Amino acid sequence: MKKKDSNSEAAMLRKKAMEVMKQRQAKPALTISEVDMMILIHEQAVQQIDLELQNKELTLGYTIKAGAVYFIDGSKDFDKNSEIIRSF
């Protein structure tokens, strides 16, 4: 008898869960206006450009440092295992 009661309770809980799910789906989803979407796209583009500029500055800094080491030491060893790269 207990098994039947637990089955009926499970069925009732499932039915309640289905009703709650239907109510949640009936609510309108959060919408973003076209203007808000354009603002977000603009912000993302600005951030992308900012990252690209930072990358160029870092690359230039690396190039300047490597050139300075070459000027001072006369070293042409710029591979990944060289002291120049490990010194960053």
Order of alpha helices (4+ residues) and beta strands (2+ residues): alpha-alpha-alpha
